[in-house]
Amino acid sequence: MRLAILDDFQNVVKSIGDWSQIEDRVDVTAYNDHLEDPGALVERLEPFDIVFVIRERSKFPKEVLERLPNLKLLITAGMRNRSIDLKTAEAQGITVCGTGGSGNSTAELTFALILCVMRNIPDQVQSIREGGWQVGLGEGVMGKTLGIIGLGRQGKAVAKIGKGFDMEILAWSRSLTAEQCAEQGARLADSLEALMAEADVVTIHVPLTDSSRGLIGAAELSHMKDSAYLINTSRGPIVEEAPLIDAVTSGRIAGAGLDVFDIEPLPDDHPYRTLSGIVPTPHLGYTALENYQCYCPDVIEDIDAFLKGAPVRVIAP
């Protein structure tokens, strides 16, 4: 059988885990690029029986899955992937399996971005590389108010780190209660607008759904302090790009740290690549060694179990 590994940008998947367990039964091909066009993706994957997709980069809607008659097993890193049409996969007789993960790498990256934007670290590093020295003044996080949108697993982890920095924790989501906030040492904001207005740093930790798409737009950004920062390590479309670019370029907010984008990889000519005040990282939330040390052995086990007729970690059917 033939296995395609998609979006292995760092070319590391085949070096992690014991692939010899399946190499006598499976021919493995890893792709280090990304195909956004559905037709190009179908053309690439037509010969393959098994596909491993790293998180939600490559999309598998109905129109793609129905054009892959050879596909029998689709594996996603993690146990949830909103880019896969599970109903169509089941109708096509495609088994969808997942993997484990290591935990809080996204929360850790969130704070890396907070510190980068507030201490202006990228510009300081660039100054050193160009033979210069200090440029401008950064600011600390101690005593600042951290506004967390969404207090799920990642939001809780971010709150814990924020408490370690002696930050005041403010949280909001549509279903969040004061009691749930209190358990995390946080205070419940009366509304999204109230959180945006009070926080010195706003960080997003809700999944992308129909109700969260465009959650942060011009109206919400207008409530922020001109000294405040926005961090997004969740999903790009939760924040409307044009209003954010306008808010940063006009000085309406102090800056933003972004790990996720509407289109990934980020287009070469996108303003985020060059705009002063925005620190972009290439979706690093999940790309920690500890995560891959969970993903890869689980993929191997998923394939071995499927070939033996007893699939594990099944998401669908």
C-alpha positions in Angstrom: 0.0 0.0 0.0 1.1 3.6 -0.5 1.2 6.3 2.2 1.3 10.0 1.5 2.5 12.3 4.3 1.2 15.9 3.7 2.6 19.3 4.7 5.7 17.9 6.3 7.3 21.4 6.0 10.3 20.6 8.1 10.9 17.2 6.6 11.0 15.5 10.0 8.1 13.0 10.1 10.1 10.0 8.7 12.9 10.6 11.2 10.6 10.3 14.3 9.2 6.9 15.3 10.0 3.4 14.1 8.8 3.3 10.6 10.4 -0.1 10.0 7.3 -1.6 11.7 5.3 -1.0 8.5 7.9 -0.5 5.8 7.5 -4.1 4.5 3.8 -3.4 3.8 3.7 0.3 3.1 5.6 2.6 0.7 6.0 6.0 2.3 6.2 9.3 0.4 6.5 12.6 2.3 5.6 16.0 0.8 7.3 19.1 2.1 5.2 21.6 0.2 1.5 22.5 0.4 -1.2 22.3 -2.3 -4.1 24.6 -1.6 -5.9 23.9 -5.0 -8.3 20.9 -4.5 -7.7 19.7 -8.0 -3.9 19.6 -7.6 -4.4 17.8 -4.2 -6.6 15.2 -5.8 -4.1 14.6 -8.6 -1.3 14.1 -6.1 -3.2 11.7 -3.9 -5.0 9.6 -6.5 -2.5 6.7 -6.3 -2.4 6.6 -2.5 -4.3 4.2 -0.2 -3.4 6.0 3.1 -2.9 9.7 3.8 -1.4 11.3 7.0 -2.3 15.0 7.2 -0.5 17.2 9.8 -3.2 19.1 11.5 -5.6 21.1 9.3 -3.4 22.4 6.5 -4.7 20.3 3.7 -8.5 20.2 3.4 -10.6 17.2 2.7 -14.2 18.3 1.9 -16.7 16.2 0.0 -15.5 17.3 -3.4 -12.0 16.0 -2.6 -12.9 12.8 -0.8 -15.3 11.7 -3.6 -12.5 11.9 -6.1 -10.1 9.7 -4.2 -11.5 6.2 -4.8 -8.3 4.5 -3.7 -8.2 6.2 -0.3 -8.9 3.7 2.5 -7.3 5.3 5.6 -7.0 9.0 6.5 -5.0 9.9 9.6 -4.9 13.3 11.2 -2.5 14.6 13.8 -4.6 15.0 16.9 -8.1 13.7 17.5 -10.1 16.5 15.8 -9.7 18.0 12.4 -12.4 20.4 11.1 -10.9 20.2 7.6 -12.1 16.7 7.1 -15.7 16.0 6.0 -16.3 13.0 8.3 -19.8 12.2 6.9 -18.4 11.9 3.3 -15.5 9.9 4.6 -17.9 7.4 6.1 -20.0 7.3 3.0 -16.9 6.6 0.9 -15.8 3.8 3.2 -12.7 5.8 4.4 -11.6 5.1 8.0 -10.4 8.3 9.7 -8.1 7.9 12.7 -6.2 10.3 14.9 -3.2 10.5 17.2 -2.3 11.8 20.6 -0.5 15.0 21.4 1.7 16.4 24.1 -0.3 19.2 25.6 0.5 22.9 26.0 2.9 23.8 23.2 0.3 26.3 21.8 -0.1 28.0 25.2 3.7 28.3 25.5 3.9 29.8 22.0 1.2 32.3 23.0 3.5 33.7 25.7 6.5 33.7 23.4 4.5 35.9 21.1 3.3 38.1 24.0 6.9 38.7 25.1 8.1 39.2 21.5 5.6 41.9 20.7 5.8 43.7 24.1 9.6 43.7 24.2 10.0 44.3 20.5 12.4 41.3 20.3 12.3 40.8 16.5 13.5 44.4 15.8 16.1 44.1 18.5 17.5 41.0 17.0 17.5 42.5 13.5 19.4 45.5 14.9 22.1 43.3 16.3 22.3 41.4 13.0 22.8 44.7 11.1 25.5 45.9 13.5 23.3 48.1 15.6 22.3 48.0 19.3 19.1 48.9 21.3 16.1 50.3 19.4 13.2 51.6 21.3 11.8 50.6 24.6 9.9 47.4 25.4 7.5 46.9 28.2 6.9 44.2 30.8 3.9 42.0 31.5 3.9 42.0 35.3 0.8 43.7 36.7 -0.8 43.9 33.2 -4.3 42.5 32.5 -4.4 39.4 30.2 -7.7 39.0 28.5 -8.4 35.5 27.4 -11.1 34.7 24.9 -12.0 31.1 25.6 -11.1 29.3 28.7 -10.8 25.7 27.4 -7.6 23.6 27.6 -5.3 26.0 26.0 -7.0 29.1 27.6 -6.6 27.5 31.0 -2.9 26.8 30.3 -2.4 30.4 29.2 -4.1 31.7 32.4 -1.8 29.6 34.5 1.3 31.0 32.8 -0.1 34.5 33.1 -0.6 34.1 36.8 3.0 33.0 37.0 3.9 36.4 35.5 1.7 38.1 38.1 -0.8 39.2 35.5 -4.4 39.9 36.2 -6.6 37.4 34.3 -9.8 38.4 32.6 -11.7 35.9 30.6 -14.8 35.7 28.3 -16.7 33.3 26.1 -20.3 32.9 25.3 -20.8 30.0 27.6 -18.2 30.8 30.3 -19.4 31.3 33.9 -18.0 33.2 36.8 -17.5 30.0 38.7 -15.4 28.5 35.9 -13.3 31.6 35.8 -12.7 31.6 39.5 -11.4 28.0 39.3 -8.6 29.3 37.1 -7.9 32.5 39.1 -9.7 34.6 36.5 -12.4 37.2 36.5 -15.3 36.9 34.1 -15.7 39.9 31.8 -19.3 41.2 31.3 -19.0 41.0 27.5 -16.5 40.6 24.7 -16.4 44.4 24.4 -15.7 44.8 28.1 -12.7 42.4 27.8 -11.3 44.1 24.7 -11.6 47.5 26.5 -9.9 46.5 29.8 -7.2 44.0 28.7 -3.6 45.1 28.0 -3.1 41.8 26.0 -6.0 40.0 24.3 -5.3 36.4 23.4 -7.7 34.1 21.5 -8.3 30.4 22.4 -11.6 29.4 20.9 -12.1 27.0 18.0 -13.0 28.2 14.5 -16.8 27.7 14.1 -19.5 29.5 12.2 -20.1 31.6 15.3 -16.5 32.4 15.9 -15.5 33.3 12.3 -14.9 37.0 12.2 -15.4 37.3 16.0 -12.8 40.0 16.1 -13.5 42.7 13.6 -13.3 46.5 13.4 -16.0 47.1 16.0 -14.2 44.8 18.6 -10.8 46.2 17.8 -12.1 49.8 18.3 -12.7 49.0 22.0 -9.0 48.1 22.7 -6.6 50.5 24.3 -4.1 52.1 21.9 -1.4 50.5 24.2 -2.9 47.0 23.9 -1.8 43.9 21.9 -3.7 41.2 20.2 -2.4 37.6 20.1 -4.0 34.9 17.9 -2.7 31.3 18.1 -6.1 29.7 17.5 -7.3 30.1 13.8 -6.8 32.9 11.4 -10.4 33.6 10.3 -11.4 34.4 13.9 -9.8 37.8 13.3 -10.7 39.8 10.3 -7.5 40.7 8.5 -8.2 44.1 7.0 -9.4 45.7 10.2 -6.4 44.3 12.1 -4.0 45.7 9.6 -5.7 49.0 9.7 -5.6 49.0 13.6 -1.9 48.3 13.7 -0.8 50.7 10.9 -2.9 53.5 12.3 -1.6 53.0 15.8 -5.1 52.2 17.0 -3.5 49.2 18.9 0.1 48.7 19.8 0.7 45.5 17.9 -0.2 41.9 17.3 1.4 38.5 17.5 0.0 36.0 15.0 0.6 32.3 14.5 -2.4 31.6 12.3 -3.7 33.0 9.0 -6.6 32.9 6.6 -4.4 31.2 4.0 -1.5 29.0 5.1 1.3 29.1 4.2 1.1 32.9 4.2 1.2 34.3 0.7 4.6 35.9 -0.2 3.0 39.3 -0.8 0.9 39.4 2.4 1.2 42.6 4.5 1.7 40.5 7.6 5.2 39.5 6.3 6.5 43.1 6.4 4.2 45.2 8.6 5.9 46.8 11.5 4.0 46.1 14.7 3.0 42.6 13.7 5.1 39.5 14.7 4.1 36.6 12.5 5.1 33.0 13.1 4.4 30.1 10.6 1.8 28.2 12.6 4.2 26.9 15.2 1.6 26.2 17.9 1.7 22.4 17.3 5.2 22.1 15.9 7.0 21.1 19.0 9.2 18.0 19.2 7.1 16.6 22.0 4.0 16.7 19.8 5.7 15.0 16.9 7.0 12.3 19.3 3.3 11.6 19.9 2.1 12.0 16.4 4.5 9.8 14.5 4.5 6.6 16.6 0.7 6.9 16.8 0.5 7.1 13.0 2.6 4.0 12.7 0.4 2.2 15.2 -2.8 3.4 13.4 -1.6 2.0 10.1 -0.4 -1.3 11.5 -3.7 -1.8 13.3 -5.7 -0.9 10.2 -3.8 -3.3 8.1 -4.5 -6.0 10.7 -8.2 -5.3 10.5 -8.5 -3.7 14.0 -8.2 0.1 13.6 -7.5 2.2 16.7 -8.2 5.8 17.6 -11.0 5.8 15.1 -12.7 9.2 14.5 -15.0 8.0 11.7 -17.0 5.9 10.8 
